[in-house]
Each structure stands twice: as structure tokens, then as C-alpha cells.
Amino acid sequence: MTTDCGRLFVVGTPIGNLSDLTLRAEEVLKEVRVVVCEDTRRTRKLLSQLGAKARLISCFEQKEELCAKDVVNMLLEGVDCAYCSDAGTPNISDPGRRLIEAVYKANIPIIPVPGVSAVTAILSCSPFKGDRFFFAGFLPEKQGPRQEFLRGIKEVECPIVFFEAPHRVKRALRDVMEIIGDRSIVMGRELTKIHEELVFDRVSGLIKRFEQIEPRGEFTFCMEGAKAGAKSEDSETIQEIEALLDLIKHGKYGTRELATLISRISGIKKSTIYNLAVKKG
């Protein structure tokens, strides 16, 4: 590590309830000379409530790379800095990556100050086994990329946590229903805030819910994973099975064609299936 330099404290801040700020985070924000943040307006309110006098530096995502150079220079001069995103834990579907990378490259100490995260909050209130999970962040905004992404995670066998904006919730849930299926799911709305709401239902139930109620607020979802060894019965898989049955029925198939289709349906490597077919003659 570079000697006589400052330290970068990566600080988790509340996602709604100020009382969730840890004592250690409060101490750090009061002691550092500089707080680098995503939005100075949001962080200024937090520091004001704490009585902290640190200088604020704006480092929103679009200028993070440029800002990182200035922060590294301050750290090299021996100034301790803290970094906060608007809410929650930096770099978890939030800015921070470029700044942290630049500080590492300068061989400057980085100190995590853990705090609130919507990810762990929703997991702690889910009925699913939480020894491992898949964090999907925000789903892609457009339907095509979103459906492609969902196809890629439909076989994940652990709980899947994702965020969604209120104006996309209904479309996202319909895509989840079509691609992944009607699984059990926990919806967290406005977590830790005054209008906090937790609902345990199936995907179809949430779709019906939002036919009656317009989604408002910030949403976090925790959905059960695929059953071990199960293959989702989506329309694409059904079509592949139908194609395979058609080839067998009419005798219009070769070893390579069958190996390709069976591989897509089973998930087993095509070469493995082909070699097995050749051995069996």
C-alpha cells in the first residue's frame, strides 16, 4: 500500500429509514474531510442531520471516471475520503465501480463500512433458502433483451433477486410469467420507508394485483429458483421437443440433427450426445 496516503471509506447509507445508518457509518461521515457522493443534494441532507461538516464532491455515474482522478490525488495527499451512493450500498446496482478501481490501481487502502441493502433486506424476509442466491440487478429495459436475459437465468436453482422501476413492473412480470413461469415470489415495495409493503404470492398473483393497482414506489423482488434438474416448459422448449418428435415420426433425421435438438432440450453437450449415438450404432 502507498504510505502516508488517505483512505477511501465505502459507506453504506439508509435506503429509506435514517435510523438504519450504522454507528460506524455515522462516525466515519463525521470524521472524514471529504465525502464523495452520487448526488450532493441527497447526501447533504444526510450530513446535515448528522451534524457532519465534510466537504461534498459530486461524482455521479456519467463523470465518475473523471472524478476518480481528483479523488485519487486527494487521497495521495493524505486526505481521508468517504464514498456514498444516493441510498444503500455503493456498487450494488449503483455507481462506484470506476472510482474503486482507480483507487485500487493507485495502491490506496479501501475500507468497507457495510450498511443497508435492499438485496439482503428482501432475502431476509423470503421463505426461500438463502445460503446462496442470484442477484440480477435491474432487468433490461426493452422487452427483447429482457426476455433474452430471463431465458438465460430460468434454470438458476437458487433464489433470484431483482429490482424494477414502477413504470416497468407490469411488463417485466408478464415476461417473467411467459419465460420462467408461475413461480412463488416475494415483492418488496418501498422497503424501510413509511409505506413499506411485503407481499408473498405467485407471479400470476402479482400480475392480477397490478391490473387493479398502479405500481408506485421502488420495487425489489425475490423469486424462487428452478427445481433441481427441472427443465422449464417454455414455448421455445416445447417447439424443440415437437421438432424432435416430428423427425423421429417421419424418419427424417440424422445423428447430428438429433444430437443438436437433444442437447438444446437436455442441456447436455452436443458432442457428448453425438459420441454416445455413434457408439450405439
C-alpha positions in Angstrom: 0.0 0.0 0.0 1.1 3.6 -0.6 2.4 5.1 2.6 1.2 8.4 4.2 -1.8 8.5 1.9 -5.5 8.8 2.9 -8.1 6.1 3.0 -11.3 5.6 1.0 -14.2 4.5 3.1 -17.0 2.9 1.1 -20.1 3.7 3.2 -23.5 2.1 3.1 -26.3 4.5 3.8 -30.0 4.1 4.5 -32.5 3.2 1.8 -35.4 4.9 3.5 -35.2 4.9 7.3 -32.4 7.1 8.7 -32.3 5.0 11.8 -30.8 2.2 9.8 -27.5 4.1 9.5 -24.9 2.3 11.5 -22.9 3.9 14.3 -19.7 3.2 12.5 -21.0 4.9 9.3 -22.0 8.0 11.3 -18.6 8.2 12.9 -16.8 7.9 9.5 -19.0 10.6 7.9 -18.3 12.9 10.8 -14.6 12.4 10.8 -13.6 12.4 7.1 -12.7 15.7 5.5 -14.3 14.9 2.1 -17.4 12.9 1.2 -17.6 11.9 -2.5 -21.2 11.2 -3.4 -23.6 10.4 -6.3 -25.8 13.4 -5.6 -24.7 16.2 -3.3 -28.3 17.2 -2.7 -29.2 13.8 -1.2 -26.0 13.4 0.8 -26.1 17.0 2.1 -29.4 16.2 3.8 -27.9 13.2 5.5 -24.8 15.0 6.6 -26.9 17.9 7.9 -29.0 15.6 10.1 -25.8 14.1 11.4 -24.1 17.5 12.0 -21.2 16.4 9.8 -19.1 19.2 8.2 -17.3 17.3 5.5 -16.8 18.9 2.0 -19.0 17.3 -0.6 -17.8 16.3 -4.1 -20.3 15.3 -6.8 -19.3 12.0 -8.5 -22.4 10.9 -10.4 -22.1 8.0 -12.8 -21.6 9.9 -16.0 -18.5 11.8 -14.7 -17.2 9.1 -12.3 -14.1 8.3 -14.3 -13.0 12.0 -14.4 -13.9 12.5 -10.7 -11.9 9.4 -9.8 -8.7 11.1 -10.8 -9.3 14.1 -8.5 -10.2 11.8 -5.6 -7.1 9.7 -6.1 -5.0 12.9 -6.0 -6.6 13.9 -2.7 -6.1 10.5 -1.2 -2.4 10.6 -2.3 -2.1 13.9 -0.4 -3.2 12.2 2.8 -6.9 13.2 2.8 -9.3 10.6 4.1 -12.4 10.4 1.9 -15.8 8.6 2.2 -17.9 7.5 -0.8 -21.7 7.2 -0.7 -24.3 6.5 -3.3 -27.7 8.0 -3.0 -29.0 5.2 -0.9 -27.9 1.7 0.1 -24.5 0.1 -0.6 -22.3 1.6 -3.4 -21.6 -0.6 -6.4 -24.7 -2.8 -5.8 -26.7 -1.6 -8.9 -25.3 1.8 -8.0 -22.2 3.8 -9.2 -18.8 3.3 -7.5 -17.0 0.7 -9.7 -14.8 3.2 -11.6 -13.8 5.1 -8.5 -13.0 2.0 -6.6 -11.0 0.6 -9.5 -8.9 3.8 -9.8 -8.2 3.8 -6.0 -7.0 0.1 -6.2 -4.8 0.9 -9.1 -3.2 3.7 -7.1 -2.5 1.2 -4.3 -4.5 3.2 -1.8 -6.3 1.5 1.1 -10.1 0.9 0.7 -12.2 0.3 3.8 -15.8 -1.1 3.6 -18.3 0.3 6.0 -21.3 -2.1 5.5 -24.8 -0.9 5.7 -28.3 -1.4 4.4 -29.0 -3.2 1.1 -32.4 -3.9 -0.4 -30.9 -7.2 -1.6 -30.3 -8.6 1.8 -33.4 -7.0 3.2 -35.7 -8.9 0.7 -33.8 -12.1 1.2 -34.1 -12.0 4.9 -37.9 -11.7 4.5 -38.3 -14.5 1.9 -39.3 -18.1 2.6 -36.6 -19.4 0.3 -33.3 -21.0 1.4 -30.8 -18.1 1.4 -27.4 -20.0 1.6 -26.8 -18.7 -2.0 -28.7 -16.5 -4.4 -28.5 -14.9 -7.8 -28.6 -11.1 -8.0 -29.9 -9.9 -11.3 -30.0 -6.1 -10.6 -32.4 -4.2 -12.8 -33.8 -6.2 -15.6 -33.1 -4.8 -19.1 -35.5 -2.0 -20.1 -36.5 -3.2 -23.5 -38.6 -6.4 -24.0 -36.3 -8.2 -26.4 -33.2 -8.0 -24.3 -35.2 -8.6 -21.1 -36.7 -11.8 -22.4 -33.3 -13.0 -23.6 -31.9 -12.3 -20.2 -34.7 -14.2 -18.5 -34.1 -17.2 -20.7 -30.5 -17.1 -19.5 -31.4 -17.3 -15.8 -34.5 -19.5 -15.9 -32.5 -22.6 -14.9 -30.8 -21.0 -11.9 -31.7 -23.2 -8.9 -31.3 -20.6 -6.1 -33.5 -17.6 -5.3 -33.3 -14.7 -7.8 -33.3 -11.1 -6.6 -34.0 -8.3 -9.0 -35.0 -4.6 -9.0 -37.6 -3.0 -11.2 -38.8 0.6 -11.8 -42.6 1.1 -11.2 -43.4 2.0 -14.8 -41.9 -1.3 -16.0 -43.2 -3.7 -13.3 -46.2 -4.9 -15.1 -44.4 -5.6 -18.4 -41.5 -7.3 -16.5 -43.8 -9.6 -14.6 -45.6 -10.6 -17.7 -42.2 -11.5 -19.3 -41.2 -13.5 -16.2 -44.5 -15.4 -16.4 -44.0 -16.2 -20.1 -40.3 -17.1 -20.0 -39.8 -18.5 -16.5 -43.2 -19.5 -15.3 -45.6 -19.0 -12.4 -43.2 -19.3 -9.5 -43.5 -18.2 -5.9 -42.2 -14.6 -5.4 -41.8 -12.0 -2.7 -42.5 -8.4 -3.6 -40.9 -5.7 -1.5 -42.2 -2.2 -2.2 -40.7 0.9 -0.6 -38.5 -1.2 1.8 -37.8 0.5 5.2 -40.0 3.5 4.2 -43.3 4.7 5.7 -45.4 2.9 3.0 -43.3 -0.3 3.1 -45.1 -3.4 1.8 -44.2 -7.0 1.6 -46.3 -9.5 -0.4 -45.7 -13.2 -0.9 -47.6 -14.6 -3.9 -47.1 -16.2 -7.3 -46.1 -14.3 -10.4 -49.6 -14.7 -11.7 -51.0 -13.2 -8.5 -48.8 -10.1 -8.7 -49.9 -9.6 -12.4 -53.5 -9.7 -11.3 -52.7 -7.3 -8.4 -51.3 -4.7 -10.7 -54.3 -5.0 -13.0 -56.2 -3.4 -10.1 -53.4 -1.2 -8.6 -51.0 1.0 -10.4 -47.4 0.3 -9.3 -45.8 3.1 -7.3 -42.5 3.3 -5.4 -39.3 1.3 -5.6 -39.6 -2.5 -6.1 -37.4 -5.4 -5.1 -38.3 -8.9 -5.9 -37.1 -12.3 -4.6 -38.3 -15.2 -6.7 -37.8 -18.9 -6.1 -35.2 -20.7 -8.2 -35.8 -23.6 -10.6 -36.3 -27.0 -9.1 -33.1 -29.1 -9.2 -32.8 -30.8 -12.5 -36.0 -29.4 -13.8 -36.4 -28.0 -17.3 -38.7 -25.0 -17.9 -41.6 -25.8 -20.2 -41.5 -22.5 -22.1 -42.7 -22.2 -25.7 -39.2 -22.5 -27.1 -38.5 -25.8 -25.4 -41.9 -27.2 -26.5 -41.1 -26.3 -30.1 -37.8 -28.1 -29.9 -39.5 -31.2 -28.5 -42.1 -31.1 -31.2 -39.4 -30.8 -33.9 -37.6 -33.8 -32.4 -40.8 -35.9 -32.4 -41.6 -34.9 -36.0 -38.1 -36.0 -37.1 -38.5 -39.4 -35.4 -42.0 -39.9 -36.6 -41.1 -39.4 -40.3 -37.7 -40.9 -40.1 -36.1 -37.7 -41.5 -33.3 -37.4 -39.1 -29.6 -37.8 -38.9 -27.3 -38.3 -35.9 -26.1 -34.7 -35.9 -29.6 -33.2 -36.1 -30.9 -35.4 -33.2 -27.8 -34.6 -31.1 -28.4 -30.9 -31.7 -32.0 -31.0 -30.6 -31.5 -33.3 -27.7 -28.6 -31.0 -26.5 -30.9 -28.0 -26.5 -33.6 -29.7 -24.6 -31.5 -31.6 -22.1 -28.6 -29.1 -21.6 -26.1 -31.9 -22.2 -23.2 -31.1 -24.6 -24.0 -31.9 -28.2 -20.6 -33.7 -28.6 -21.4 -36.0 -25.7 -24.8 -37.0 -27.2 -23.3 -37.4 -30.7 -20.5 -39.6 -29.4 -22.9 -41.7 -27.4 -25.1 -42.2 -30.5 -22.1 -43.2 -32.7 -21.1 -45.8 -30.1 -24.6 -47.3 -30.0 -24.6 -47.5 -33.8 
